[in-house]
Amino acid sequence: MRYHHLRFDIWICLLLGFVISMGTGKIAENLAKKNYNSYVADHTVEDGNIGGIADENFFRAQNVEDLLSHETFTIISPGIEYRNKGGGYHNNHYLQAVTLPSGEKIAALINEDSVQRTGDSIYSGDSILPVGRIVYEDLSKDTYFINQIEYKEPLTRKDFYIDMLGNGGKLNEEDYVSMPSLVVQIVTVIICFALFHTLGSKIGIFPSFFSFKKEKEAEWK
């Protein structure tokens, strides 16, 4: 069995880049924390708006016909059934297969922050889904999404989905902060590696990755 080891210069440059990335990552994390409250404000939906909490004044849809005949509405789902019937990613959003009281199944984009529970736990009582509206789109064109969301049962309609997200769908603080920090760290390592190795090669500490001059001299000989 053959083993391949990275050269010492590569290890040194990666290590230096990693050490520096710890600092840049921490700076990015602190900046993200400062911006989190503003992010939450921008992604918090007011009651009654699309993706917001639906009060008793909103129409409770029973079937597809009800959805199509009302501009806005809500749906009552037993327990967390709407989370157990399948789902899939479409246009970078996770849509779930929601079963209407009629038994018909429709894809829905749901703001979990605005789901109301009527029971003592998420497994009992009903879930009053957020305010929704119809968005017409041919979902059948996204075959990967359809294969995901229909892994249990087929959708009744694929020519539209329900938007119950609006401007909502905020990340928790941990996820919001960790993503930019990770990206900054990765970019820092890549940039530092290139800079340190280039500098080390020019002053003769590290061997060069490419020796164009020697290759040209060999060709002339």
Residue, then its C-alpha position, 0 to 999 in steps of 0.5 A: m500500500r502506497y502512502h502519500h504525504l504532504r510536503f513540509d512546506i504545505w503543512i507549514c503554510l496551512l498551519l499558519g493560515f489556520v492560526i490566522s483564520m481563527g482570528t478572522g473567524k472570530i471577527a466575523e462571528n462578532l460582526a454577525k452577532k451584532n447584526y443578528n437583531s436586525y436580521v431577526a427584525d427583517h425576518t419576523v412577520e407581523d400577525g395577519n401577513i403572509g407567513g404570520i400568525a393566523d387569528e380566528n378571522f382567517f378562513r380555514a380552508q377545507n379543500v383545494e377549491d377553498l384555496l383557489s377561491h380565497e386570496t388568503f387563508t389558513i389550514i388546520s392540521p392534526g398535531i404535526e402531521y404536516r411535517n410527516k407526509g414528506g418534503g423536498y427542496h425547491n428553489n432553496h426552500y423546503l416545502q412540505a406536503v400538507t394534507l387538507p381536511s378533504g384528504e388532498k395533498i398540497a406542497a406548502l412553504i411554512n414559517e414554523d415561527s408562526v404555527q400555533r398549537t392547540g394541544d399541550s404538546i406538538y403531538s396533541g391537538d391541532s396545528i394552526l398553520p400560518v397565513g397562506r396564499i397560492v403561488y402558481e408554478d409548475l412543480s412537476k418540472d423540478t423532478y428532483f423535488i417531486n421525487q423527494i416530496e412524493y416519497k410517501e404519497p403523490l401530491t393532488r396538485k402540482d401546478f401551484y404551492i402554498d406560500m406560508l412563509g412570506n418574509g419569515g423563516k429566520l435562522n437561530e443565532e447559532d446557525y446565523v453566526s456560524m455560517p459567515s464565520l466558517v466561510v471567512q475561515i476557509v477563505t482566510v486559509i486559502i489566501c494565507f496559504a497562497l501568500f505564505h507559499t509564494l513568499g517562501s518560494k521567492i526567498g528560497i525557503f520553500p520549493s516552488f510548485f512550478s518550475f517553468k524556467k527549468e522546463k524551458e531550458a530543458e526543452w532548448k537542450 
